[in-house]
Amino acid sequence: MLDGIFVGLGTAVMPFNIMMVVVGCFAGTFIGMLPGLGPISAVALMIPITYGLDPSSGIILMAGVYYGAVFGGSTSSILINAPGCSSTVVTSFDGYPIAQKGQAGKALALAAYCSFVGGTVGAIILLFAAPALASVALSFQSGDYFALMVLGLTAVAAFSGKGQVIKAMMMTVFGLMIATVGADVMTGVPRFTFGNIDLIDGVSFLLLAMATFALTEVIMSVMKGQHLEKDPEINMAALGSMKLTKEEVKEVAPTVARSSVFGFIIGVLPGAGATIASFLAYGMERNFASAKEKLKFGKGALRGLAAPETANNAASTGSFVPLLTLGIPGSGTTAIMLGALIAAGVQPGPRLFVDNPDVFWSVIISMYFGNLVLLILNLPLIPYISRLLAIPRQILIPLILFFSITGVYLVSFNTFDIQMMVFITVIALFLKMLDFPMAPMLLGYILGDIMEQNLSRSLVLSDGSLAFLWERPLTLTIMVIAILVLVMPLISKVFGKKKVA
Amino acid sequence: MLSKFIARNKVTLLAAALASTLSMGSANAAVDDIHFLIPGGAGGGWDGTARGVGEALTKSGLIDTASFENLSGGGGGKAIANLIEKADQSHGTLMVNSTPIVISSLSKVFPQSFRDLTPIAAVIGDYGAFVVPTSSKYQTFNQVVSDFNANPRSVSIAGGSARGSMDHLVAAMAFKAAGGDARRLKYVAYDAGGTAMAGILSGEAQLLSTGFSEAVVLANAGEVRILAITGDERSSTAPDVPTLKELGYDASFVNWRGFFGAPGLSDEAANEYADLLSKMYDTTEWQVVRDRNGWSEIYKPRADFVAFLENQEAVIGDLMRELGFLK
């Protein structure tokens, strides 16, 4: 193994490959920053280029583009509340409020540090434990995924403000309902499509996120007349400042550590991925927070930004485990990379690091470089990028509308998606005026789809018996944790009251 | 600021590219330009086929330019409706499609069928394959069949698409030919081939029904064993794998990928496209593309293609009726 690492190190430090990492990270960050264009589009754009390269360089370039895009996606989430890809949707929950407080530079810098740590920790775990983790990931069956999604749904409280638990639950159910639109994965039967052919593929997550966050947000601000207000004096120095105080670093450090490991594990599972990891990490972080800190989530909590940003990068790295060691793509992006690898004559699978040690290890080692390059590339740019917010509102608002709508259109090239987006925005505006939170709906949507698929699969496999919920120790353990998370606050409340009495 | 500026430029470029492809659709005397309509998103099987064929045609100099348009939606129905609606301006357009167009029109996912378009040619094909993990107790397909015939519910069959779609129908076809009751098949649907593969490796399902090219990748990696393929003859990529027919089960299936022109396209123009595609096979540029993707060639032009489609529709239609997916 040590030999392999040295071979890989040798390949990764070749000037050309280092250049590939730099170019890939830069291009990826850039494409990722555009709302709507995420890692899938970025990696797909690179395919024709990789044909001319040798396999290691090609995959290094694509890997660079991949985490560059995941990283870049957070920039538009933080600055204009319009996520560049689905894995950075959660980043906007607390990242955008921080930027609105005039601390955009701080938010972007924190995101950069968190991405760096998440990606690096991920790469280290990958280096030492990839084959072992692959077999753990493979032991996950449909019932276990179902239990995991139930656990994820218990995080709904994390996405609701004070005294809004009922509203948050209603919105979660709303999200679960939207997830059922379209052809059912199990039976192929179209549901709630009203005979409309455009609804067969369901509602895209990115579209939903853009409509309920970016569009709703700017239209609200227009309705409140904020676009007419004179722009508040913006303190350019503060806006661009990336300084984190010692207390703040102390506050987020444990969060980053937890989320790196957690995100990586979720990323390794072929049926989950970076988006699920970011949602779950956010929910978990809020559960760890004290009652007082819990209130800050959603209003600009540093921990609320750090958790998903760390987790999505760690999970992106984690998703290379099933890809490289088993040849199983865990996400759309890694599926494209699998195609590129095979086209280059590289056979991913358990024998990859025996047959092609240079490819295997150079990819992993270039991940360290990639994360380092991302940090070095992006930190100096942050003061400039964050000044974007200093653009007068009359210009910024139409720009956000323009980029959000074109971003959604460029994914599917289907004009129906734009109509759908407007329709959802109108509904979201009403809900927002009535003070319903949007985030729980996204949580319900993203988990609902996977939860339903795995539930119906489990039921088919067990011939309709619910016994799968407790027959396997893994499923049972996750279910018990889910129930504990739900019940613990109630118990502590009851006991707390008794003490007072 | 910088990013905004370049970002805007990028979108303008895209818009310009789109505009130029749209205007290209009308010109068509001798075939110099082809506009490929892809009914799904970037990175999928249809996308790869259209872009691969376009690359071979342009690089070999058979045509000057190829442009591509992705139009996803409605399981491919959106693109078909679009091609029919704009038929008059789309004589320079070829739409890529595959076996699901037959299945989807049978199950009325969309109202049109291949008859509403001008079939040009089937170009490449992929056989179905039945796969078990290396650790499985099954060494031959016959063993799976005898377990299935003893108790159909004892064998769970995973596939990367919904009930009633390709992976399910191919499995049903095989077990029916083996004398089993296809209606009692325990088919477990996954959202993609990759997750279905994870399904058999996790042990929750025993057999995977998938495409041969996808299966061969993991078989080479040593994780799975291919028990049988649905071709009429063995494949040169995996010469040890028997066909269903050899095992004594009279069933065969090929998932074709091919091209369609707009309705009302003249026979002359359609034949010209078909000729063009047949010339492509001999070019070295095509061989590069083909080997890179692991495709097998099946050239069925015009009338052959229509006859093939009609036969496939009849066979699949009977099967779907028997399984209760059609009335």
Boltz contact constraints between the chains, C-beta under 6 A:
constraints:
  - contact:
      token1: [A, 33]
      token2: [B, 3]
      max_distance: 6.0
  - contact:
      token1: [A, 34]
      token2: [B, 7]
      max_distance: 6.0
  - contact:
      token1: [A, 44]
      token2: [B, 42]
      max_distance: 6.0
  - contact:
      token1: [A, 44]
      token2: [B, 43]
      max_distance: 6.0
  - contact:
      token1: [A, 138]
      token2: [B, 201]
      max_distance: 6.0
  - contact:
      token1: [A, 138]
      token2: [B, 202]
      max_distance: 6.0
  - contact:
      token1: [A, 139]
      token2: [B, 202]
      max_distance: 6.0
  - contact:
      token1: [A, 141]
      token2: [B, 202]
      max_distance: 6.0
  - contact:
      token1: [A, 141]
      token2: [B, 204]
      max_distance: 6.0
  - contact:
      token1: [A, 185]
      token2: [B, 162]
      max_distance: 6.0
  - contact:
      token1: [A, 185]
      token2: [B, 189]
      max_distance: 6.0
  - contact:
      token1: [A, 185]
      token2: [B, 191]
      max_distance: 6.0
  - contact:
      token1: [A, 186]
      token2: [B, 189]
      max_distance: 6.0
  - contact:
      token1: [A, 187]
      token2: [B, 162]
      max_distance: 6.0
  - contact:
      token1: [A, 187]
      token2: [B, 163]
      max_distance: 6.0
  - contact:
      token1: [A, 188]
      token2: [B, 162]
      max_distance: 6.0
  - contact:
      token1: [A, 188]
      token2: [B, 163]
      max_distance: 6.0
  - contact:
      token1: [A, 188]
      token2: [B, 164]
      max_distance: 6.0
  - contact:
      token1: [A, 188]
      token2: [B, 165]
      max_distance: 6.0
  - contact:
      token1: [A, 197]
      token2: [B, 74]
      max_distance: 6.0
  - contact:
      token1: [A, 197]
      token2: [B, 77]
      max_distance: 6.0
  - contact:
      token1: [A, 198]
      token2: [B, 73]
      max_distance: 6.0
  - contact:
      token1: [A, 200]
      token2: [B, 74]
      max_distance: 6.0
  - contact:
      token1: [A, 200]
      token2: [B, 75]
      max_distance: 6.0
  - contact:
      token1: [A, 270]
      token2: [B, 195]
      max_distance: 6.0
  - contact:
      token1: [A, 270]
      token2: [B, 198]
      max_distance: 6.0
  - contact:
      token1: [A, 271]
      token2: [B, 195]
      max_distance: 6.0
  - contact:
      token1: [A, 327]
      token2: [B, 217]
      max_distance: 6.0
  - contact:
      token1: [A, 327]
      token2: [B, 218]
      max_distance: 6.0
  - contact:
      token1: [A, 327]
      token2: [B, 221]
      max_distance: 6.0
  - contact:
      token1: [A, 328]
      token2: [B, 194]
      max_distance: 6.0
  - contact:
      token1: [A, 328]
      token2: [B, 197]
      max_distance: 6.0
  - contact:
      token1: [A, 328]
      token2: [B, 198]
      max_distance: 6.0
  - contact:
      token1: [A, 329]
      token2: [B, 194]
      max_distance: 6.0
  - contact:
      token1: [A, 336]
      token2: [B, 43]
      max_distance: 6.0
  - contact:
      token1: [A, 343]
      token2: [B, 292]
      max_distance: 6.0
  - contact:
      token1: [A, 347]
      token2: [B, 220]
      max_distance: 6.0
  - contact:
      token1: [A, 347]
      token2: [B, 221]
      max_distance: 6.0
  - contact:
      token1: [A, 349]
      token2: [B, 221]
      max_distance: 6.0
  - contact:
      token1: [A, 406]
      token2: [B, 11]
      max_distance: 6.0
  - contact:
      token1: [A, 412]
      token2: [B, 72]
      max_distance: 6.0
  - contact:
      token1: [A, 413]
      token2: [B, 70]
      max_distance: 6.0
  - contact:
      token1: [A, 413]
      token2: [B, 71]
      max_distance: 6.0
  - contact:
      token1: [A, 414]
      token2: [B, 73]
      max_distance: 6.0
  - contact:
      token1: [A, 457]
      token2: [B, 188]
      max_distance: 6.0
  - contact:
      token1: [A, 460]
      token2: [B, 188]
      max_distance: 6.0
  - contact:
      token1: [A, 461]
      token2: [B, 156]
      max_distance: 6.0
  - contact:
      token1: [A, 461]
      token2: [B, 188]
      max_distance: 6.0
  - contact:
      token1: [A, 461]
      token2: [B, 204]
      max_distance: 6.0
